[in-house]
C-alpha cells in the first residue's frame, strides 16, 4: 500500500501479491491528513 498526500488529492495504491492493482484519489483533509485514507 502506498499513500501520497498532495495539495488537493490524496492518492492511494494497493498492490497485492496476486491480482489486480487498486488505485483511488481522495480529497486531502489538510487539518487531519489521515482522515482521507481512513474514510
C-alpha positions in Angstrom: 0.0 0.0 0.0 1.3 3.4 -0.9 -0.2 6.8 0.1 0.8 10.2 -1.4 -0.8 13.1 0.4 -0.8 16.0 -2.0 -2.2 19.5 -2.1 -5.7 18.8 -3.4 -5.9 15.0 -3.6 -4.5 12.0 -1.6 -3.6 9.1 -3.9 -3.8 5.5 -2.6 -2.4 2.5 -4.3 -2.8 -1.1 -3.1 -0.9 -3.8 -5.0 -1.5 -7.3 -3.5 1.0 -10.1 -4.3 -1.6 -11.7 -6.6 -4.4 -10.0 -8.5 -5.1 -6.5 -9.8 -3.7 -3.2 -8.5 -6.2 -0.9 -7.0 -5.9 2.9 -7.1 -8.0 5.8 -5.9 -7.9 9.6 -5.4 -9.5 11.2 -2.3 -9.8 14.8 -1.3 -7.0 15.8 1.1 -8.1 16.8 4.6 -5.3 19.3 5.5 -6.1 19.5 9.2 -6.1 15.7 9.6 -4.3 14.1 6.6 -5.0 10.5 7.8 -8.8 11.1 7.6 -8.7 10.9 3.8 -7.2 7.4 3.9 -9.4 6.1 6.7 -12.7 7.4 5.2 
